[in-house]
Amino acid sequence: MDVGLLLEGVFLGKSCIFTKVIRVTERTHDKKGQLYLIPEIMVEGWWKNLELSEKEIIKLYKGHGLCEQFHGEFKSDLDIGRLSSGKFAINVLIWPITY
């Protein structure tokens, strides 16, 4: 079930209108087909101020997980899970060496 709720509020002294997109998914079995005694319910939500429909917003966020996966693999393949320094200039110098 996909729902869009129109909300109006004040942000930094300005009146704003946002939409809260909510997707509710009920699972009655796992990947292997084993039935659950109690259904698993997952609720996901996103705030939007884009001129897109609820279905388009959900489609955008489906691709987000795949992007995060590539980013994680990239970091682990280069063995740079964390940058060496908290200072940007030093990391700029170290990056070409690690690559």
MILUM-33486 format. One record per atom (N, C-alpha, C, CB): residue number from 1; residue in one letter; x, y, z. Coordinates in steps of 0.02 Angstrom, whole numbers, plus 32768, in hexadecimal, padded with zeros to 4 digits. Glycine has a CB too. Example, Ala and Ser with C-alpha at 12.3 -4.5 7.8 and 13.67 -1.06 7.14 Angstrom:
BEGIN
+-----+------+------+------+------+
| pos | code |   px |   py |   pz |
+-----+------+------+------+------+
|   1 |    A | 8294 | 7EE4 | 8186 |
|   1 |    A | 8267 | 7F1F | 8186 |
|   1 |    A | 8294 | 7F5B | 8186 |
|   1 |    A | 8235 | 7F20 | 81C4 |
|   2 |    S | 8282 | 7F90 | 8162 |
|   2 |    S | 82AC | 7FCB | 8165 |
|   2 |    S | 8285 | 8002 | 818A |
|   2 |    S | 82C0 | 7FE2 | 811E |
+-----+------+------+------+------+
This chain:
BEGIN
+-----+------+------+------+------+
| pos | code |   px |   py |   pz |
+-----+------+------+------+------+
|   1 |    M | 802A | 7FC5 | 8000 |
|   1 |    M | 8000 | 8000 | 8000 |
|   1 |    M | 802D | 803E | 8000 |
|   1 |    M | 7FD0 | 8000 | 803D |
|   2 |    D | 8022 | 806B | 7FD2 |
|   2 |    D | 8047 | 80AA | 7FCD |
|   2 |    D | 8017 | 80E4 | 7FDC |
|   2 |    D | 8067 | 80B2 | 7F87 |
|   3 |    V | 802E | 8111 | 8008 |
|   3 |    V | 8004 | 8149 | 801C |
|   3 |    V | 802D | 8189 | 801B |
|   3 |    V | 7FE5 | 813E | 8063 |
|   4 |    G | 800F | 81C1 | 8008 |
|   4 |    G | 802F | 8202 | 800B |
|   4 |    G | 8006 | 8230 | 8038 |
|   4 |    G | 8037 | 8220 | 7FC5 |
|   5 |    L | 8025 | 824C | 806C |
|   5 |    L | 8003 | 827A | 809A |
|   5 |    L | 801E | 82C0 | 808F |
|   5 |    L | 800D | 8263 | 80E4 |
|   6 |    L | 7FF2 | 82F0 | 8084 |
|   6 |    L | 8005 | 8335 | 8079 |
|   6 |    L | 8009 | 8358 | 80BD |
|   6 |    L | 7FD3 | 8359 | 804A |
|   7 |    L | 8044 | 8374 | 80CD |
|   7 |    L | 804F | 8395 | 810D |
|   7 |    L | 8066 | 83DC | 8102 |
|   7 |    L | 8082 | 836E | 8138 |
|   8 |    E | 804F | 840A | 812C |
|   8 |    E | 8063 | 8450 | 8127 |
|   8 |    E | 8083 | 8463 | 8169 |
|   8 |    E | 8027 | 847E | 8116 |
|   9 |    G | 80BB | 8487 | 8166 |
|   9 |    G | 80DD | 849B | 81A3 |
|   9 |    G | 8108 | 84D8 | 8197 |
|   9 |    G | 8107 | 8463 | 81BE |
|  10 |    V | 812A | 84ED | 81CC |
|  10 |    V | 8157 | 8527 | 81C8 |
|  10 |    V | 819E | 850E | 81D2 |
|  10 |    V | 8143 | 855D | 81FD |
|  11 |    F | 81CA | 851F | 81A4 |
|  11 |    F | 8211 | 850D | 81A8 |
|  11 |    F | 823A | 854B | 819D |
|  11 |    F | 8223 | 84D5 | 8174 |
|  12 |    L | 8264 | 855C | 81CF |
|  12 |    L | 828E | 8598 | 81CD |
|  12 |    L | 8265 | 85D7 | 81BE |
|  12 |    L | 82C5 | 8590 | 8199 |
|  13 |    G | 822A | 85DA | 81DB |
|  13 |    G | 8200 | 8615 | 81D4 |
|  13 |    G | 81D7 | 8618 | 8194 |
|  13 |    G | 8229 | 8650 | 81D9 |
|  14 |    K | 81DD | 85E4 | 816A |
|  14 |    K | 81B8 | 85E4 | 812B |
|  14 |    K | 8183 | 85AD | 812D |
|  14 |    K | 81E7 | 85DB | 80EE |
|  15 |    S | 814A | 85BB | 8110 |
|  15 |    S | 8115 | 8589 | 810B |
|  15 |    S | 8127 | 8559 | 80D2 |
|  15 |    S | 80D0 | 85AA | 80FE |
|  16 |    C | 8126 | 8518 | 80E1 |
|  16 |    C | 8139 | 84E5 | 80B0 |
|  16 |    C | 8104 | 84AE | 80AC |
|  16 |    C | 817E | 84C7 | 80C3 |
|  17 |    I | 80FF | 8491 | 8071 |
|  17 |    I | 80D2 | 8458 | 8068 |
|  17 |    I | 80FD | 841D | 8052 |
|  17 |    I | 809A | 8468 | 8033 |
|  18 |    F | 80F8 | 83E6 | 8077 |
|  18 |    F | 811D | 83A9 | 8069 |
|  18 |    F | 80EC | 8370 | 8062 |
|  18 |    F | 8151 | 839B | 809F |
|  19 |    T | 8102 | 833C | 8042 |
|  19 |    T | 80DA | 82FF | 803E |
|  19 |    T | 8102 | 82C7 | 805E |
|  19 |    T | 80C9 | 82ED | 7FF4 |
|  20 |    K | 80E1 | 82A2 | 8089 |
|  20 |    K | 80FF | 8267 | 80A9 |
|  20 |    K | 80E6 | 822A | 8082 |
|  20 |    K | 80EB | 8261 | 80F5 |
|  21 |    V | 8114 | 8206 | 8062 |
|  21 |    V | 8104 | 81CA | 803C |
|  21 |    V | 8110 | 818E | 806A |
|  21 |    V | 812E | 81C5 | 7FFA |
|  22 |    I | 80DE | 8164 | 8070 |
|  22 |    I | 80E2 | 8129 | 809B |
|  22 |    I | 80D3 | 80EB | 8073 |
|  22 |    I | 80B2 | 812F | 80D8 |
|  23 |    R | 80FE | 80B8 | 807B |
|  23 |    R | 80F2 | 8077 | 805B |
|  23 |    R | 80F0 | 8043 | 8092 |
|  23 |    R | 8129 | 8066 | 8026 |
|  24 |    V | 80BA | 801C | 8093 |
|  24 |    V | 80B0 | 7FE7 | 80C4 |
|  24 |    V | 80B1 | 7FA4 | 809E |
|  24 |    V | 806E | 7FF0 | 80ED |
|  25 |    T | 80DC | 7F76 | 80B4 |
|  25 |    T | 80E1 | 7F35 | 8095 |
|  25 |    T | 80D4 | 7EFF | 80C9 |
|  25 |    T | 8127 | 7F2B | 8074 |
|  26 |    E | 80A8 | 7ED0 | 80B8 |
|  26 |    E | 809A | 7E98 | 80E5 |
|  26 |    E | 80B7 | 7E59 | 80C5 |
|  26 |    E | 804D | 7E90 | 80F2 |
|  27 |    R | 80E0 | 7E35 | 80EC |
|  27 |    R | 80FD | 7DF6 | 80D4 |
|  27 |    R | 80E0 | 7DBD | 80FD |
|  27 |    R | 814B | 7DF7 | 80D9 |
|  28 |    T | 80C8 | 7D8B | 80DA |
|  28 |    T | 80AB | 7D51 | 80FC |
|  28 |    T | 80D8 | 7D14 | 80F8 |
|  28 |    T | 8067 | 7D41 | 80DE |
|  29 |    H | 810F | 7D19 | 80D2 |
|  29 |    H | 813F | 7CE1 | 80CD |
|  29 |    H | 8184 | 7CFC | 80BD |
|  29 |    H | 8128 | 7CAE | 8097 |
|  30 |    D | 81B7 | 7CD3 | 80CA |
|  30 |    D | 81FC | 7CE8 | 80BC |
|  30 |    D | 8210 | 7CD6 | 8074 |
|  30 |    D | 822D | 7CC8 | 80EE |
|  31 |    K | 8250 | 7CE1 | 8063 |
|  31 |    K | 8268 | 7CD5 | 801F |
|  31 |    K | 8261 | 7C8D | 8009 |
|  31 |    K | 82B1 | 7CEA | 801A |
|  32 |    K | 8265 | 7C5F | 8039 |
|  32 |    K | 8261 | 7C17 | 8029 |
|  32 |    K | 821A | 7BFD | 8028 |
|  32 |    K | 828A | 7BF0 | 805B |
|  33 |    G | 81E9 | 7C28 | 8038 |
|  33 |    G | 81A3 | 7C12 | 8037 |
|  33 |    G | 8187 | 7BFD | 807B |
|  33 |    G | 819C | 7BDA | 8007 |
|  34 |    Q | 81B2 | 7C00 | 80AF |
|  34 |    Q | 819B | 7BED | 80F2 |
|  34 |    Q | 8169 | 7C22 | 810B |
|  34 |    Q | 81D8 | 7BE8 | 8124 |
|  35 |    L | 812D | 7C0C | 811F |
|  35 |    L | 80F9 | 7C3A | 8136 |
|  35 |    L | 810A | 7C54 | 817C |
|  35 |    L | 80B5 | 7C17 | 8136 |
|  36 |    Y | 80FA | 7C94 | 8188 |
|  36 |    Y | 8102 | 7CB2 | 81CA |
|  36 |    Y | 80C2 | 7CA6 | 81F2 |
|  36 |    Y | 8110 | 7CFF | 81C4 |
|  37 |    L | 80C9 | 7C9B | 8233 |
|  37 |    L | 808F | 7C96 | 825F |
|  37 |    L | 806C | 7CDB | 8264 |
|  37 |    L | 80A3 | 7C7C | 82A5 |
|  38 |    I | 8096 | 7D0E | 826A |
|  38 |    I | 807D | 7D53 | 826D |
|  38 |    I | 809C | 7D78 | 8232 |
|  38 |    I | 8090 | 7D76 | 82B3 |
|  39 |    P | 8073 | 7D98 | 8208 |
|  39 |    P | 808F | 7DBC | 81CE |
|  39 |    P | 80C1 | 7DF2 | 81E3 |
|  39 |    P | 8056 | 7DDC | 81A6 |
|  40 |    E | 80F4 | 7DFA | 81BA |
|  40 |    E | 8126 | 7E2F | 81C5 |
|  40 |    E | 810F | 7E6D | 81A0 |
|  40 |    E | 816D | 7E18 | 81AD |
|  41 |    I | 810B | 7EA5 | 81C3 |
|  41 |    I | 80F5 | 7EE3 | 81A5 |
|  41 |    I | 812F | 7F15 | 81A6 |
|  41 |    I | 80B7 | 7F01 | 81CA |
|  42 |    M | 8140 | 7F2F | 816B |
|  42 |    M | 8176 | 7F5F | 8165 |
|  42 |    M | 8159 | 7FA2 | 814D |
|  42 |    M | 81AD | 7F45 | 8133 |
|  43 |    V | 816B | 7FD7 | 8170 |
|  43 |    V | 8153 | 801A | 815F |
|  43 |    V | 818F | 8045 | 814C |
|  43 |    V | 812B | 803B | 819B |
|  44 |    E | 818D | 8062 | 8110 |
|  44 |    E | 81C2 | 808E | 80F9 |
|  44 |    E | 81A3 | 80D2 | 80EC |
|  44 |    E | 81E5 | 8072 | 80BA |
|  45 |    G | 81C9 | 8107 | 80F7 |
|  45 |    G | 81AE | 814A | 80EC |
|  45 |    G | 81E2 | 817A | 80D2 |
|  45 |    G | 8190 | 8164 | 812B |
|  46 |    W | 81CD | 81A8 | 80A8 |
|  46 |    W | 81F8 | 81DB | 808C |
|  46 |    W | 81D4 | 821E | 808B |
|  46 |    W | 820F | 81C7 | 8045 |
|  47 |    W | 81F8 | 8253 | 809A |
|  47 |    W | 81DE | 8297 | 8093 |
|  47 |    W | 81F1 | 82AE | 804D |
|  47 |    W | 81FA | 82C8 | 80CA |
|  48 |    K | 81C4 | 82D1 | 802C |
|  48 |    K | 81D4 | 82EA | 7FE9 |
|  48 |    K | 81B9 | 8331 | 7FE0 |
|  48 |    K | 81B8 | 82BC | 7FB3 |
|  49 |    N | 81DD | 8357 | 7FB9 |
|  49 |    N | 81C5 | 8397 | 7FA2 |
|  49 |    N | 81CE | 839B | 7F56 |
|  49 |    N | 81E9 | 83D2 | 7FC5 |
|  50 |    L | 81D8 | 8362 | 7F36 |
|  50 |    L | 81DF | 835E | 7EEE |
|  50 |    L | 819B | 8358 | 7ECD |
|  50 |    L | 820B | 8322 | 7EDA |
|  51 |    E | 8198 | 836B | 7E8F |
|  51 |    E | 8159 | 8366 | 7E69 |
|  51 |    E | 8154 | 8321 | 7E49 |
|  51 |    E | 8155 | 839E | 7E34 |
|  52 |    L | 815B | 82ED | 7E70 |
|  52 |    L | 8157 | 82A8 | 7E58 |
|  52 |    L | 811F | 8284 | 7E7D |
|  52 |    L | 819B | 8284 | 7E62 |
|  53 |    S | 8105 | 8251 | 7E5D |
|  53 |    S | 80D0 | 8229 | 7E7E |
|  53 |    S | 80EF | 81FB | 7EB2 |
|  53 |    S | 80A9 | 81FF | 7E4A |
|  54 |    E | 80C4 | 81DF | 7EDC |
|  54 |    E | 80DB | 81B1 | 7F11 |
|  54 |    E | 80FF | 8175 | 7EF2 |
|  54 |    E | 80A0 | 8199 | 7F3B |
|  55 |    K | 80E5 | 815A | 7EBC |
|  55 |    K | 8105 | 8120 | 7E9B |
|  55 |    K | 814A | 8131 | 7E80 |
|  55 |    K | 80D8 | 8107 | 7E62 |
|  56 |    E | 8152 | 816E | 7E66 |
|  56 |    E | 8194 | 8183 | 7E4C |
|  56 |    E | 81C6 | 818C | 7E85 |
|  56 |    E | 818D | 81C4 | 7E24 |
|  57 |    I | 81B0 | 81A6 | 7EBE |
|  57 |    I | 81DD | 81AE | 7EF8 |
|  57 |    I | 81F4 | 816A | 7F10 |
|  57 |    I | 81B9 | 81D5 | 7F31 |
|  58 |    I | 81C6 | 813A | 7F16 |
|  58 |    I | 81D8 | 80F7 | 7F2D |
|  58 |    I | 820A | 80D7 | 7EFC |
|  58 |    I | 8199 | 80CB | 7F34 |
|  59 |    K | 81FF | 80E1 | 7EBC |
|  59 |    K | 822D | 80C6 | 7E89 |
|  59 |    K | 8273 | 80E4 | 7E90 |
|  59 |    K | 8211 | 80D4 | 7E42 |
|  60 |    L | 8277 | 8124 | 7E9F |
|  60 |    L | 82B8 | 8144 | 7EAA |
|  60 |    L | 82DE | 8125 | 7EE4 |
|  60 |    L | 82AF | 8190 | 7EB6 |
|  61 |    Y | 82BA | 8117 | 7F1B |
|  61 |    Y | 82DB | 80FB | 7F56 |
|  61 |    Y | 82EB | 80B2 | 7F4F |
|  61 |    Y | 82AF | 8106 | 7F92 |
|  62 |    K | 82CA | 808E | 7F22 |
|  62 |    K | 82DD | 8048 | 7F16 |
|  62 |    K | 8324 | 8045 | 7EFA |
|  62 |    K | 82AB | 8027 | 7EE5 |
|  63 |    G | 8336 | 8073 | 7ECF |
|  63 |    G | 8379 | 8075 | 7EB2 |
|  63 |    G | 83AE | 808C | 7EE4 |
|  63 |    G | 837A | 80A2 | 7E77 |
|  64 |    H | 8399 | 80AD | 7F1A |
|  64 |    H | 83C8 | 80C6 | 7F4C |
|  64 |    H | 83EF | 808E | 7F6E |
|  64 |    H | 83A3 | 80EF | 7F81 |
|  65 |    G | 83CE | 8057 | 7F7D |
|  65 |    G | 83F0 | 801E | 7F9D |
|  65 |    G | 8426 | 8001 | 7F72 |
|  65 |    G | 83BE | 7FE9 | 7FB0 |
|  66 |    L | 841A | 7FFC | 7F31 |
|  66 |    L | 844B | 7FE1 | 7F03 |
|  66 |    L | 8488 | 800F | 7EFF |
|  66 |    L | 842C | 7FD8 | 7EBD |
|  67 |    C | 847C | 8050 | 7EFF |
|  67 |    C | 84B3 | 8081 | 7EFE |
|  67 |    C | 84DE | 807A | 7F3D |
|  67 |    C | 8497 | 80C8 | 7EF8 |
|  68 |    E | 84BE | 8072 | 7F77 |
|  68 |    E | 84E2 | 8068 | 7FB6 |
|  68 |    E | 850C | 8029 | 7FB4 |
|  68 |    E | 84B2 | 8066 | 7FF1 |
|  69 |    Q | 84F2 | 7FF4 | 7F95 |
|  69 |    Q | 8517 | 7FB5 | 7F8F |
|  69 |    Q | 8557 | 7FC0 | 7F66 |
|  69 |    Q | 84EB | 7F7E | 7F6F |
|  70 |    F | 8551 | 7FE1 | 7F2C |
|  70 |    F | 858C | 7FEF | 7F03 |
|  70 |    F | 85BF | 8019 | 7F28 |
|  70 |    F | 8578 | 8012 | 7EC2 |
|  71 |    H | 85A7 | 804B | 7F4D |
|  71 |    H | 85D3 | 8076 | 7F74 |
|  71 |    H | 85FA | 804E | 7FA8 |
|  71 |    H | 85AC | 80AF | 7F95 |
|  72 |    G | 85D7 | 8021 | 7FCB |
|  72 |    G | 85F8 | 7FF7 | 7FFE |
|  72 |    G | 862B | 7FC8 | 7FDF |
|  72 |    G | 85C4 | 7FCF | 8023 |
|  73 |    E | 861B | 7FAA | 7FA7 |
|  73 |    E | 864A | 7F7D | 7F86 |
|  73 |    E | 8687 | 7FA3 | 7F6D |
|  73 |    E | 8628 | 7F59 | 7F4B |
|  74 |    F | 867D | 7FDF | 7F53 |
|  74 |    F | 86B3 | 8009 | 7F3B |
|  74 |    F | 86E4 | 8018 | 7F74 |
|  74 |    F | 8698 | 804B | 7F1D |
|  75 |    K | 86C9 | 802B | 7FAE |
|  75 |    K | 86F3 | 803B | 7FE7 |
|  75 |    K | 8719 | 7FFE | 8000 |
|  75 |    K | 86CA | 8059 | 801F |
|  76 |    S | 86F7 | 7FC4 | 8003 |
|  76 |    S | 8719 | 7F89 | 801D |
|  76 |    S | 874D | 7F6E | 7FEB |
|  76 |    S | 86E6 | 7F52 | 802D |
|  77 |    D | 8740 | 7F73 | 7FAA |
|  77 |    D | 8770 | 7F5C | 7F78 |
|  77 |    D | 87B0 | 7F85 | 7F7A |
|  77 |    D | 8752 | 7F60 | 7F32 |
|  78 |    L | 87AA | 7FC6 | 7F87 |
|  78 |    L | 87E5 | 7FF1 | 7F8B |
|  78 |    L | 8803 | 7FF0 | 7FD2 |
|  78 |    L | 87D3 | 8038 | 7F78 |
|  79 |    D | 87E2 | 7FCD | 8000 |
|  79 |    D | 87F9 | 7FCA | 8045 |
|  79 |    D | 87FF | 800F | 8065 |
|  79 |    D | 883C | 7FA6 | 8049 |
|  80 |    I | 87CC | 8039 | 8057 |
|  80 |    I | 87CB | 807C | 8076 |
|  80 |    I | 8787 | 8088 | 8095 |
|  80 |    I | 87DC | 80B4 | 8041 |
|  81 |    G | 8775 | 805C | 80C4 |
|  81 |    G | 8735 | 8062 | 80E6 |
|  81 |    G | 872D | 80A6 | 8108 |
|  81 |    G | 872D | 802B | 8119 |
|  82 |    R | 8765 | 80C1 | 811F |
|  82 |    R | 8765 | 8104 | 813D |
|  82 |    R | 879D | 812C | 811E |
|  82 |    R | 876D | 8100 | 818B |
|  83 |    L | 8791 | 816C | 8116 |
|  83 |    L | 87C6 | 8197 | 80FE |
|  83 |    L | 87F8 | 81A3 | 8136 |
|  83 |    L | 87AA | 81DA | 80E3 |
|  84 |    S | 8835 | 81AE | 8124 |
|  84 |    S | 886B | 81B2 | 8156 |
|  84 |    S | 8865 | 81EE | 8185 |
|  84 |    S | 88AD | 81B6 | 8132 |
|  85 |    S | 884C | 8224 | 816C |
|  85 |    S | 884B | 8262 | 8193 |
|  85 |    S | 8806 | 8282 | 8193 |
|  85 |    S | 887F | 8292 | 8179 |
|  86 |    G | 87FB | 82AC | 81C3 |
|  86 |    G | 87BE | 82D3 | 81C5 |
|  86 |    G | 87C4 | 8313 | 819C |
|  86 |    G | 87AB | 82E4 | 820C |
|  87 |    K | 8800 | 831F | 8181 |
|  87 |    K | 880C | 835B | 815A |
|  87 |    K | 880B | 834B | 8110 |
|  87 |    K | 8850 | 837B | 816E |
|  88 |    F | 87E4 | 8370 | 80EB |
|  88 |    F | 87D9 | 8363 | 80A4 |
|  88 |    F | 881B | 8366 | 807D |
|  88 |    F | 87A8 | 8396 | 8087 |
|  89 |    A | 8844 | 8398 | 808A |
|  89 |    A | 8882 | 83A2 | 8064 |
|  89 |    A | 88B1 | 8365 | 806A |
|  89 |    A | 88A7 | 83E1 | 807B |
|  90 |    I | 88B5 | 8348 | 80A4 |
|  90 |    I | 88E0 | 830D | 80AE |
|  90 |    I | 88C4 | 82D1 | 8089 |
|  90 |    I | 88E8 | 82FD | 80FA |
|  91 |    N | 8882 | 82C8 | 808C |
|  91 |    N | 8863 | 8290 | 8068 |
|  91 |    N | 886C | 8297 | 801D |
|  91 |    N | 8818 | 828D | 8079 |
|  92 |    V | 886D | 82D5 | 8003 |
|  92 |    V | 8878 | 82DF | 7FBC |
|  92 |    V | 88BE | 82C7 | 7FA9 |
|  92 |    V | 8870 | 832A | 7FA9 |
|  93 |    L | 88EF | 82D1 | 7FD4 |
|  93 |    L | 8933 | 82B9 | 7FC7 |
|  93 |    L | 8939 | 826D | 7FCC |
|  93 |    L | 8963 | 82DA | 7FF8 |
|  94 |    I | 8915 | 824F | 7FFC |
|  94 |    I | 891A | 8207 | 8008 |
|  94 |    I | 88F3 | 81DF | 7FD5 |
|  94 |    I | 8903 | 81F7 | 804E |
|  95 |    W | 88BB | 81F8 | 7FBC |
|  95 |    W | 888F | 81D4 | 7F8F |
|  95 |    W | 88B4 | 81B7 | 7F52 |
|  95 |    W | 8858 | 8201 | 7F77 |
|  96 |    P | 88DD | 81DF | 7F2D |
|  96 |    P | 88FF | 81C2 | 7EF2 |
|  96 |    P | 892F | 8189 | 7F05 |
|  96 |    P | 8925 | 81F8 | 7ECD |
|  97 |    I | 894C | 818C | 7F3F |
|  97 |    I | 897B | 8158 | 7F55 |
|  97 |    I | 8956 | 8116 | 7F61 |
|  97 |    I | 89A0 | 816D | 7F96 |
|  98 |    T | 891A | 811A | 7F80 |
|  98 |    T | 88F5 | 80DD | 7F8F |
|  98 |    T | 88D5 | 80BF | 7F51 |
|  98 |    T | 88C1 | 80EB | 7FC4 |
|  99 |    Y | 88CA | 80E8 | 7F1F |
|  99 |    Y | 88AB | 80D0 | 7EE2 |
|  99 |    Y | 88E1 | 80B8 | 7EB4 |
|  99 |    Y | 887F | 8106 | 7EC0 |
+-----+------+------+------+------+
